[in-house]
Structures are given as C-alpha cells and as structure tokens.
Amino acid sequence: MIMVLTSKRSKGIGVKLREAKMVAKDWVAIENSKDVESVENLERRISSIEHELTIVQPGSSEESTLKVEAQTLSTQLWNMYRRDEREWLQSPD
C-alpha cells in the first residue's frame, strides 16, 4: 500500500522549478543562437552597403537609398547589441 501511494505522489515544487529552469535555459540558448545569426547577417549586409556606397555616384538616388538602408540596419544592430549587453549584465551565471 505504501508503494502505491509513493508512486502516485507528484513531484515537489523544487523539482518542478529545477526542470522549468532547465527548459528555460535551453530555450534561451536556442533564441541566442538565432540572434547571433541575425547579428552576423546585419553586419554582413551593412558591410556590403558600405562597399556599394564607394562605387555609386555621389548625390544619386541610389546613394540616398543605400544610406537610408544602412542607417536602418545599423539601428537594428545597435538595438540587438544593447539588448545582449543588458542580458549579460543581468545574468547571474
């Protein structure tokens, strides 16, 4: 009878919290790997635009379009950098 009661008991809150922490850490690792790829893609695209800007004619509409795109991408990149920095500062590990 004791064996039956023991097998039907649910996990304690401490065990559940540890399991939830492990799942959350796995999820964060997956999300961070996506961010690394995004950061690399943004950096690559900005570099490409900077190269294109050396080729296009100054004052052209193409130059203007490239500058706007570079500024937009740079803003996105810096926002990602700031978010990563805040996460690093908050991380207890």
URVENQUI-V271788 format. One record per residue. N is the residue number from 0. RES is the residue in three letters. SS is DSSP state (H for helix, E for strand, C for the rest). NEAR is the number of other ideal C-beta (glycine too) atoms within 8 Angstrom. Layout:
n=N res=RES ss=SS near=NEAR
n=N res=RES ss=SS near=NEAR
This chain:
n=0 res=MET ss=C near=4
n=1 res=ILE ss=H near=5
n=2 res=MET ss=H near=6
n=3 res=VAL ss=H near=7
n=4 res=LEU ss=H near=8
n=5 res=THR ss=H near=7
n=6 res=SER ss=H near=6
n=7 res=LYS ss=H near=5
n=8 res=ARG ss=C near=5
n=9 res=SER ss=C near=3
n=10 res=LYS ss=C near=5
n=11 res=GLY ss=C near=6
n=12 res=ILE ss=H near=5
n=13 res=GLY ss=H near=6
n=14 res=VAL ss=H near=8
n=15 res=LYS ss=H near=9
n=16 res=LEU ss=H near=8
n=17 res=ARG ss=H near=8
n=18 res=GLU ss=H near=9
n=19 res=ALA ss=H near=8
n=20 res=LYS ss=H near=8
n=21 res=MET ss=H near=8
n=22 res=VAL ss=H near=8
n=23 res=ALA ss=H near=8
n=24 res=LYS ss=H near=8
n=25 res=ASP ss=H near=8
n=26 res=TRP ss=H near=8
n=27 res=VAL ss=H near=8
n=28 res=ALA ss=H near=8
n=29 res=ILE ss=H near=8
n=30 res=GLU ss=H near=8
n=31 res=ASN ss=H near=8
n=32 res=SER ss=H near=8
n=33 res=LYS ss=H near=8
n=34 res=ASP ss=H near=10
n=35 res=VAL ss=H near=8
n=36 res=GLU ss=H near=8
n=37 res=SER ss=H near=9
n=38 res=VAL ss=H near=11
n=39 res=GLU ss=H near=8
n=40 res=ASN ss=H near=8
n=41 res=LEU ss=H near=12
n=42 res=GLU ss=H near=9
n=43 res=ARG ss=H near=8
n=44 res=ARG ss=H near=9
n=45 res=ILE ss=H near=12
n=46 res=SER ss=H near=8
n=47 res=SER ss=H near=8
n=48 res=ILE ss=H near=12
n=49 res=GLU ss=H near=9
n=50 res=HIS ss=H near=8
n=51 res=GLU ss=H near=9
n=52 res=LEU ss=H near=11
n=53 res=THR ss=H near=6
n=54 res=ILE ss=H near=5
n=55 res=VAL ss=C near=10
n=56 res=GLN ss=C near=6
n=57 res=PRO ss=C near=5
n=58 res=GLY ss=C near=4
n=59 res=SER ss=C near=8
n=60 res=SER ss=H near=5
n=61 res=GLU ss=H near=8
n=62 res=GLU ss=H near=12
n=63 res=SER ss=H near=8
n=64 res=THR ss=H near=8
n=65 res=LEU ss=H near=12
n=66 res=LYS ss=H near=9
n=67 res=VAL ss=H near=8
n=68 res=GLU ss=H near=9
n=69 res=ALA ss=H near=12
n=70 res=GLN ss=H near=8
n=71 res=THR ss=H near=8
n=72 res=LEU ss=H near=12
n=73 res=SER ss=H near=9
n=74 res=THR ss=H near=8
n=75 res=GLN ss=H near=9
n=76 res=LEU ss=H near=12
n=77 res=TRP ss=H near=8
n=78 res=ASN ss=H near=8
n=79 res=MET ss=H near=12
n=80 res=TYR ss=H near=9
n=81 res=ARG ss=H near=8
n=82 res=ARG ss=H near=8
n=83 res=ASP ss=H near=9
n=84 res=GLU ss=H near=8
n=85 res=ARG ss=H near=8
n=86 res=GLU ss=H near=8
n=87 res=TRP ss=H near=7
n=88 res=LEU ss=H near=6
n=89 res=GLN ss=H near=6
n=90 res=SER ss=C near=6
n=91 res=PRO ss=C near=3
n=92 res=ASP ss=C near=2
